[in-house]
Structures are given as structure tokens and as C-alpha cells.
């Protein structure tokens, strides 16, 4: 398992919180964390779709 999958597995239980961070705050750190989480989820989904 690569680092991306490891990070996803480690934090997926926080998905309801992390998924709302971009929209829920004007604080740049929360917006960045939310955007990063969405990017991780998109890449994981893409890899699963490609058989990875």
C-alpha cells in the first residue's frame, strides 16, 4: 500500500468532517485541508476504477 492509500485508510473515519472543511470555514488552513482531502478521495476513486 502506498502513502496515499495509507493516509486515506488512516483518516477515512473523519470523512464527514474533512469533506465539509472547504465550505465550512474562511480559514485558509481548513480550506486547504478540505481541498487536500477531496483530492485524496478523487485519486483513490480513480485508482480503484483503474483496477488499482
VEXRO-435397 format. One record per residue: residue in one letter; chain; y, z, x of N, C-alpha, C, O in turn. Coordinates in nm, 3 decimals. Layout:
BEGIN
+--------+--------+---------+---------+---------+---------+---------+---------+---------+---------+---------+---------+---------+---------+
| residu | chaine |     n_y |     n_z |     n_x |    ca_y |    ca_z |    ca_x |     c_y |     c_z |     c_x |     o_y |     o_z |     o_x |
+--------+--------+---------+---------+---------+---------+---------+---------+---------+---------+---------+---------+---------+---------+
|      A |      A |       Y |       Z |       X |       Y |       Z |       X |       Y |       Z |       X |       Y |       Z |       X |
...
+--------+--------+---------+---------+---------+---------+---------+---------+---------+---------+---------+---------+---------+---------+
! end
This chain:
BEGIN
+--------+--------+---------+---------+---------+---------+---------+---------+---------+---------+---------+---------+---------+---------+
| residu | chaine |     n_y |     n_z |     n_x |    ca_y |    ca_z |    ca_x |     c_y |     c_z |     c_x |     o_y |     o_z |     o_x |
+--------+--------+---------+---------+---------+---------+---------+---------+---------+---------+---------+---------+---------+---------+
|      X |      A |  -0.118 |   0.000 |   0.086 |   0.000 |   0.000 |   0.000 |   0.124 |   0.000 |   0.090 |   0.136 |   0.081 |   0.182 |
|      X |      A |   0.214 |  -0.091 |   0.063 |   0.335 |  -0.098 |   0.145 |   0.438 |   0.006 |   0.101 |   0.417 |   0.079 |   0.004 |
|      X |      A |   0.548 |   0.012 |   0.173 |   0.651 |   0.113 |   0.145 |   0.710 |   0.101 |   0.005 |   0.739 |   0.201 |  -0.059 |
|      X |      A |   0.727 |  -0.022 |  -0.041 |   0.784 |  -0.043 |  -0.174 |   0.693 |   0.016 |  -0.282 |   0.739 |   0.087 |  -0.371 |
|      X |      A |   0.564 |  -0.013 |  -0.272 |   0.470 |   0.042 |  -0.368 |   0.462 |   0.194 |  -0.357 |   0.452 |   0.264 |  -0.458 |
|      X |      A |   0.468 |   0.245 |  -0.236 |   0.464 |   0.390 |  -0.216 |   0.585 |   0.456 |  -0.280 |   0.572 |   0.560 |  -0.346 |
|      X |      A |   0.702 |   0.397 |  -0.262 |   0.823 |   0.452 |  -0.324 |   0.814 |   0.447 |  -0.475 |   0.850 |   0.543 |  -0.544 |
|      X |      A |   0.766 |   0.336 |  -0.527 |   0.752 |   0.323 |  -0.672 |   0.657 |   0.429 |  -0.727 |   0.688 |   0.496 |  -0.825 |
|      X |      A |   0.542 |   0.444 |  -0.665 |   0.444 |   0.543 |  -0.710 |   0.501 |   0.684 |  -0.703 |   0.474 |   0.767 |  -0.790 |
|      X |      A |   0.579 |   0.710 |  -0.600 |   0.634 |   0.845 |  -0.582 |   0.737 |   0.880 |  -0.689 |   0.746 |   0.995 |  -0.732 |
|      X |      A |   0.816 |   0.781 |  -0.733 |   0.928 |   0.809 |  -0.822 |   0.912 |   0.755 |  -0.964 |   1.003 |   0.771 |  -1.045 |
|      X |      A |   0.799 |   0.691 |  -0.996 |   0.787 |   0.629 |  -1.128 |   0.793 |   0.730 |  -1.242 |   0.830 |   0.694 |  -1.354 |
|      X |      A |   0.758 |   0.854 |  -1.217 |   0.768 |   0.956 |  -1.322 |   0.914 |   0.984 |  -1.360 |   0.941 |   1.041 |  -1.466 |
|      X |      A |   1.007 |   0.944 |  -1.274 |   1.150 |   0.961 |  -1.302 |   1.213 |   0.837 |  -1.366 |   1.335 |   0.830 |  -1.381 |
|      X |      A |   1.130 |   0.740 |  -1.402 |   1.181 |   0.614 |  -1.455 |   1.282 |   0.631 |  -1.568 |   1.385 |   0.564 |  -1.566 |
|      X |      A |   1.258 |   0.718 |  -1.667 |   1.358 |   0.731 |  -1.774 |   1.497 |   0.773 |  -1.723 |   1.598 |   0.730 |  -1.778 |
|      X |      A |   1.500 |   0.855 |  -1.621 |   1.627 |   0.899 |  -1.564 |   1.686 |   0.789 |  -1.475 |   1.803 |   0.754 |  -1.489 |
|      X |      A |   1.605 |   0.738 |  -1.385 |   1.653 |   0.639 |  -1.289 |   1.698 |   0.510 |  -1.356 |   1.793 |   0.446 |  -1.311 |
|      X |      A |   1.631 |   0.471 |  -1.463 |   1.666 |   0.346 |  -1.532 |   1.802 |   0.355 |  -1.600 |   1.866 |   0.252 |  -1.622 |
|      X |      A |   1.847 |   0.475 |  -1.633 |   1.975 |   0.491 |  -1.701 |   2.092 |   0.520 |  -1.610 |   2.205 |   0.534 |  -1.657 |
|      X |      A |   2.068 |   0.530 |  -1.480 |   2.175 |   0.571 |  -1.389 |   2.288 |   0.470 |  -1.379 |   2.405 |   0.509 |  -1.373 |
|      X |      A |   2.257 |   0.341 |  -1.378 |   2.362 |   0.240 |  -1.364 |   2.464 |   0.250 |  -1.476 |   2.584 |   0.244 |  -1.452 |
|      X |      A |   2.415 |   0.264 |  -1.598 |   2.503 |   0.265 |  -1.713 |   2.564 |   0.402 |  -1.740 |   2.668 |   0.412 |  -1.806 |
|      X |      A |   2.501 |   0.507 |  -1.690 |   2.539 |   0.641 |  -1.728 |   2.650 |   0.708 |  -1.650 |   2.689 |   0.820 |  -1.683 |
|      X |      A |   2.700 |   0.644 |  -1.548 |   2.798 |   0.712 |  -1.464 |   2.891 |   0.613 |  -1.397 |   2.856 |   0.497 |  -1.373 |
|      X |      A |   3.011 |   0.661 |  -1.367 |   3.105 |   0.581 |  -1.289 |   3.093 |   0.610 |  -1.140 |   3.155 |   0.542 |  -1.058 |
|      X |      A |   3.013 |   0.709 |  -1.105 |   2.996 |   0.748 |  -0.966 |   2.916 |   0.641 |  -0.891 |   2.806 |   0.606 |  -0.933 |
|      X |      A |   2.971 |   0.589 |  -0.782 |   2.904 |   0.481 |  -0.710 |   2.763 |   0.514 |  -0.662 |   2.677 |   0.425 |  -0.658 |
|      X |      A |   2.736 |   0.639 |  -0.626 |   2.602 |   0.673 |  -0.577 |   2.499 |   0.658 |  -0.688 |   2.387 |   0.615 |  -0.663 |
|      X |      A |   2.536 |   0.694 |  -0.811 |   2.444 |   0.680 |  -0.923 |   2.426 |   0.534 |  -0.961 |   2.315 |   0.492 |  -0.994 |
|      X |      A |   2.533 |   0.458 |  -0.958 |   2.523 |   0.315 |  -0.986 |   2.433 |   0.247 |  -0.883 |   2.353 |   0.160 |  -0.918 |
|      X |      A |   2.448 |   0.284 |  -0.757 |   2.366 |   0.226 |  -0.651 |   2.219 |   0.265 |  -0.668 |   2.130 |   0.181 |  -0.655 |
|      X |      A |   2.194 |   0.392 |  -0.698 |   2.056 |   0.438 |  -0.718 |   1.992 |   0.366 |  -0.836 |   1.876 |   0.326 |  -0.828 |
|      X |      A |   2.066 |   0.349 |  -0.944 |   2.014 |   0.278 |  -1.060 |   1.984 |   0.133 |  -1.029 |   1.880 |   0.080 |  -1.068 |
|      X |      A |   2.075 |   0.068 |  -0.958 |   2.055 |  -0.073 |  -0.921 |   1.934 |  -0.087 |  -0.829 |   1.855 |  -0.181 |  -0.843 |
|      X |      A |   1.920 |   0.005 |  -0.736 |   1.806 |   0.002 |  -0.645 |   1.675 |   0.020 |  -0.721 |   1.578 |  -0.051 |  -0.695 |
|      X |      A |   1.672 |   0.114 |  -0.815 |   1.551 |   0.138 |  -0.893 |   1.514 |   0.014 |  -0.975 |   1.397 |  -0.023 |  -0.983 |
|      X |      A |   1.614 |  -0.050 |  -1.036 |   1.587 |  -0.173 |  -1.112 |   1.531 |  -0.282 |  -1.020 |   1.442 |  -0.357 |  -1.060 |
|      X |      A |   1.584 |  -0.293 |  -0.899 |   1.535 |  -0.393 |  -0.804 |   1.391 |  -0.364 |  -0.761 |   1.310 |  -0.455 |  -0.749 |
|      X |      A |   1.361 |  -0.237 |  -0.737 |   1.224 |  -0.199 |  -0.701 |   1.128 |  -0.234 |  -0.814 |   1.023 |  -0.294 |  -0.790 |
|      X |      A |   1.165 |  -0.197 |  -0.936 |   1.078 |  -0.228 |  -1.050 |   1.059 |  -0.378 |  -1.069 |   0.949 |  -0.423 |  -1.099 |
|      X |      A |   1.164 |  -0.455 |  -1.051 |   1.155 |  -0.600 |  -1.065 |   1.062 |  -0.659 |  -0.959 |   0.981 |  -0.747 |  -0.989 |
|      X |      A |   1.073 |  -0.612 |  -0.837 |   0.988 |  -0.664 |  -0.729 |   0.842 |  -0.625 |  -0.752 |   0.753 |  -0.707 |  -0.730 |
|      X |      A |   0.817 |  -0.502 |  -0.795 |   0.680 |  -0.459 |  -0.824 |   0.622 |  -0.546 |  -0.935 |   0.508 |  -0.591 |  -0.926 |
|      X |      A |   0.699 |  -0.568 |  -1.039 |   0.655 |  -0.651 |  -1.151 |   0.626 |  -0.794 |  -1.104 |   0.526 |  -0.853 |  -1.144 |
|      X |      A |   0.712 |  -0.847 |  -1.021 |   0.694 |  -0.982 |  -0.967 |   0.565 |  -0.989 |  -0.885 |   0.488 |  -1.084 |  -0.899 |
|      X |      A |   0.542 |  -0.890 |  -0.801 |   0.421 |  -0.889 |  -0.719 |   0.295 |  -0.877 |  -0.804 |   0.194 |  -0.940 |  -0.773 |
|      X |      A |   0.300 |  -0.797 |  -0.908 |   0.185 |  -0.785 |  -0.998 |   0.158 |  -0.917 |  -1.068 |   0.042 |  -0.954 |  -1.088 |
|      X |      A |   0.263 |  -0.987 |  -1.104 |   0.249 |  -1.118 |  -1.169 |   0.191 |  -1.222 |  -1.076 |   0.126 |  -1.317 |  -1.121 |
|      X |      A |   0.214 |  -1.205 |  -0.946 |   0.162 |  -1.299 |  -0.846 |   0.023 |  -1.258 |  -0.797 |  -0.031 |  -1.317 |  -0.704 |
|      X |      A |  -0.033 |  -1.156 |  -0.861 |  -0.165 |  -1.110 |  -0.820 |  -0.162 |  -1.007 |  -0.708 |  -0.266 |  -0.971 |  -0.653 |
|      X |      A |  -0.039 |  -0.960 |  -0.675 |  -0.028 |  -0.865 |  -0.564 |  -0.026 |  -0.723 |  -0.603 |  -0.016 |  -0.636 |  -0.517 |
+--------+--------+---------+---------+---------+---------+---------+---------+---------+---------+---------+---------+---------+---------+
! end
